Amino acid sequence: MNNNIKIFIAVVVVLVLGVLGTVLMRAGNIAVVQGPGEYDEFAQCLSDKGAKFYGAFWCPHCANQKKMFGSSQKFLPYIECSNPAGSAQLPICTEKGINTYPTWEFADGSRLSGEIPMAQLAEKTGCVLPPEKSL
């Protein structure tokens, strides 16, 4: 076999192994990131207490609110108000009279709009923040 072909095959094998190693390492990191989040119980409590978080995928303030919860945002009682094109509001939000994003609605019917600090969400719902996170 020609030396150039051997070199080419060796380079391809090294590249494939490098890509495979990178994929496996990233998969391991994803499992760690997707483990229990710091605010899982708090976010679940918000939902259990009847709070609802209305927002839109294109809304930067909604994104900031979600970021506050880190990996626990998957437990938020989030309701998407925008159609996929971002050009109209979905009926669920129109019927509720949601005019700004984010809007939080609570079990007592009261609402807060804008990026709401976690401590204020805890106060409105009676949910307990993790220790040292009551800021």
C-alpha positions in Angstrom: 0.0 0.0 0.0 1.3 3.5 -0.9 2.6 5.6 2.0 0.3 8.5 1.1 -2.7 6.3 1.4 -1.5 5.0 4.8 -1.0 8.5 6.1 -4.4 9.6 4.7 -6.1 6.6 6.5 -4.3 7.4 9.8 -5.4 11.0 9.6 -9.0 10.1 9.0 -8.9 7.6 11.9 -7.4 10.2 14.2 -10.1 12.8 13.2 -12.9 10.3 13.7 -11.6 9.3 17.1 -11.3 13.0 18.0 -14.9 13.7 17.0 -16.2 10.7 18.8 -14.2 11.6 21.9 -15.6 15.2 21.8 -19.2 13.9 21.4 -18.8 11.5 24.3 -17.3 14.2 26.5 -20.1 16.7 25.7 -22.7 14.0 26.3 -21.2 13.5 29.8 -21.4 17.3 30.5 -24.9 17.5 29.3 -25.9 14.8 31.8 -24.4 16.9 34.6 -26.1 20.1 33.5 -29.4 18.3 33.2 -29.2 16.9 36.7 -31.3 18.4 39.5 -31.4 22.2 39.2 -30.9 24.6 42.1 -34.4 25.9 41.8 -36.3 22.8 40.8 -38.4 22.7 43.9 -39.1 26.4 43.8 -40.2 26.4 40.2 -42.4 23.3 40.8 -43.9 25.0 43.8 -44.8 28.1 41.7 -46.8 25.8 39.4 -48.3 23.9 42.3 -49.5 27.2 43.8 -51.3 28.2 40.6 -48.8 30.8 39.3 -48.6 31.2 35.5 -45.8 32.8 33.6 -46.9 34.2 30.2 -44.3 35.1 27.7 -43.0 35.1 24.2 -40.0 33.3 22.7 -38.8 36.5 21.2 -39.1 38.6 24.4 -35.7 39.4 26.0 -37.2 40.0 29.4 -38.9 36.6 29.3 -35.5 35.1 28.4 -33.9 36.9 31.4 -36.7 35.7 33.7 -36.0 32.1 32.6 -32.3 32.5 33.0 -32.8 33.4 36.7 -33.9 29.7 37.1 -31.1 28.2 35.2 -31.7 24.5 34.4 -34.8 24.6 36.6 -36.7 26.7 34.0 -38.1 23.5 32.6 -40.4 23.3 35.7 -41.7 26.9 35.3 -45.4 27.3 34.7 -44.6 28.9 31.4 -47.2 29.7 28.8 -46.1 30.7 25.3 -48.1 33.6 23.9 -46.6 34.0 20.5 -47.3 32.2 17.3 -44.3 30.5 15.7 -43.7 33.4 13.3 -43.8 35.9 16.2 -46.4 37.9 14.4 -49.5 37.3 16.5 -50.6 36.4 20.0 -52.1 33.0 20.7 -55.8 32.8 21.8 -54.9 31.5 25.2 -53.2 34.8 26.0 -55.6 37.1 24.1 -58.5 35.6 26.1 -56.6 36.3 29.4 -55.9 39.9 28.3 -52.1 39.5 28.5 -50.7 42.8 27.1 -47.1 42.7 28.2 -44.3 40.1 28.6 -43.5 38.6 30.9 -46.7 38.6 32.9 -47.1 36.5 36.0 -50.6 35.6 37.1 -51.2 34.2 40.6 -53.9 32.0 42.1 -55.6 35.1 43.6 -56.0 36.6 40.2 -53.4 39.3 40.8 -50.7 40.0 38.2 -47.1 41.3 38.0 -45.4 42.3 34.8 -41.8 42.5 33.9 -38.8 40.6 35.3 -39.9 39.7 38.8 -37.3 38.9 41.4 -37.5 35.4 42.9 -38.0 36.8 46.4 -41.1 38.6 45.2 -42.4 35.4 43.5 -41.8 33.6 46.8 -43.7 36.2 48.7 -46.7 36.1 46.3 -46.9 32.3 46.4 -45.6 31.2 49.7 -42.9 29.1 47.9 -39.6 28.8 49.7 -36.4 29.7 47.9 -33.3 27.6 48.5 -31.1 29.0 51.3 -29.0 32.0 50.5 -31.0 32.6 47.3 -33.6 35.0 48.8 -32.1 38.0 47.0 
